[in-house]
């Protein structure tokens, strides 16, 4: 009987648990009492002021919720996952192609053309003779209008460019730079024009023999290197090759480094 009486006795709760519940109840009662005390003040406000305060309270609440849950919110930027990725290589190709003809060397020269032919003058058997002095400028450089992705590659802040071999663009001869120094006999306009064209060919060959293509190559590498550095590339690798090479993607071999 004593055991049954003991089992029927209620088990007392822990004193700390009772104290915590009592404290929570008092806090809840204080909040209710404080809110009720604000009711007369709220009702005393105009309708417009109550609306303004309601909107302000809502904005503050939303801002607080945003700060609390910001780390767990998904990325709400609609453009984040649809950014247009621009290929740096293609952009650089456009920049280089726009240069088109890059003149990197010039050669100024004077050619004396002395020609004779069967005489046409009466009372003499001497041949007809003409001496023409031709001054001209030879331009050489790189034709970059057709450069493609096989010759250009970007990787981070490094860039590889393989230039085609330089070439002679033209020989510029102004009419004022052509002077007939001496003329005996009859020389037609066609014959004089033919001599002038021959002078241009010789000016071109003399420029090549003097090393204009080598000068154009070195100056072109320097010019392109400066341009690429100005575009933000810190490591620039440039070489000059006639055939279409395989431009490296990450390795730094097979080209002449220019910094």
Buried (B, 14 or more C-beta within 10 A) or exposed (E): EEEEEEEEEEEEEEEEEEEEEEEEEEEEEEEEEEEEEEEEEEEEEEEEEEEEEEEEEEEEEEEEEEEEEEEEEEEEEEEEEEEEEEEBBEEBBEBBBEBEEBBBBBBEBEBEBEBEEEBEEEEEEEBBBBBBBBBBBBBBBBBBEEBEEEBBBBBEEBBBBBBBEBEBBBBBBEEEEBEEEEEBBEBEEEBBEEBBEBBBEBBBEBBBEEEBBEBBBEBBBEBBBEBBBEBEBEBBBBBBEEEEBEBBEEEEEBBEEBE
